[in-house]
Amino acid sequence: MNTLTLVADLTKRPVVTLGGEAVAQIKDTVLDASGGQITGFTLAGRGLLSGPLKQSLPWSGVHALGPDAVMIPAVEVLQARDAVVDKGEAGSGQVRGARVLSDAGLELGTVLDAVVECGTSGRVAGFHVATTEAMGRHERRAFLPAHGRLAMTGDTLVIPARLAERAVDDLDALAAAALRKGTER
């Protein structure tokens, strides 16, 4: 079973080869929010004084995203930083801080973070949002599932109105809702 994690929790997670060599740590996660997928990671060196690396990790080079490390087959899967960054947020806007609108035109809140599946899918499972009164949850936080047609343009994430009705209060409830959705298919 895939577990869910906040993108912010991936920062500083070690990147390790299947041979056991620690090669880097996650600096940032690059998302294609409208496509619902991690496209890769920017990397930093290992250690307190290490800075950003010129190489990054495309999602295609990930063997598994685990709870304690990101596993890669070998260091050769790393690519130039721009090859990964240009595929994700740089092209479609920052996910964190984006306002969330329904396709019916209601402002639902602001994205605090994205939620992704650990494992081998790299799928965006939902969004952690600070809600507005339109969701009946003014100044609260909720998790919105991310299935269906999403659109990300600049600083705005547009979601189907029906997803607002499926908001839950924690990651466990979001995971349970995703599991139920998977069994309904």
KAMO-V487636 format. One record per backbone hydrogen bond with DSSP energy under -0.5 kcal/mol. NH is the residue of the N-H (numbers start at 1). CO is the residue of the C=O. If there is no record, write none. Layout:
NH & CO
NH & CO
//
This chain:
5 & 116
7 & 114
9 & 6
10 & 7
11 & 7
11 & 8
12 & 26
13 & 10
14 & 68
15 & 24
16 & 14
16 & 70
17 & 21
18 & 72
20 & 17
22 & 20
23 & 15
23 & 21
24 & 15
25 & 44
26 & 13
27 & 42
28 & 42
30 & 40
31 & 29
32 & 37
33 & 31
36 & 32
37 & 32
38 & 122
39 & 30
40 & 30
41 & 57
42 & 28
43 & 55
44 & 25
45 & 51
50 & 47
53 & 43
56 & 79
57 & 41
58 & 56
58 & 77
59 & 39
61 & 58
62 & 59
63 & 71
64 & 71
65 & 119
66 & 64
66 & 69
70 & 14
71 & 64
71 & 69
72 & 16
73 & 61
77 & 74
78 & 75
79 & 56
81 & 54
83 & 80
84 & 80
84 & 81
85 & 81
86 & 82
87 & 84
88 & 85
90 & 85
91 & 88
92 & 88
93 & 89
97 & 111
98 & 95
99 & 155
100 & 109
101 & 99
101 & 157
102 & 106
103 & 159
105 & 102
108 & 100
108 & 106
109 & 100
110 & 130
111 & 98
112 & 128
113 & 128
115 & 126
116 & 5
117 & 123
118 & 3
119 & 65
122 & 117
124 & 36
125 & 115
125 & 123
126 & 115
127 & 144
128 & 113
129 & 127
129 & 142
130 & 110
131 & 129
131 & 140
132 & 108
135 & 132
136 & 133
137 & 132
139 & 131
140 & 137
142 & 129
143 & 168
144 & 127
144 & 142
146 & 125
150 & 34
150 & 148
151 & 158
153 & 151
153 & 156
156 & 153
157 & 99
158 & 151
158 & 156
159 & 101
159 & 157
163 & 160
164 & 160
164 & 161
165 & 161
166 & 163
167 & 164
168 & 143
174 & 170
175 & 171
176 & 172
177 & 173
178 & 174
179 & 175
180 & 176
181 & 177
182 & 178
183 & 179
184 & 180
185 & 181
//
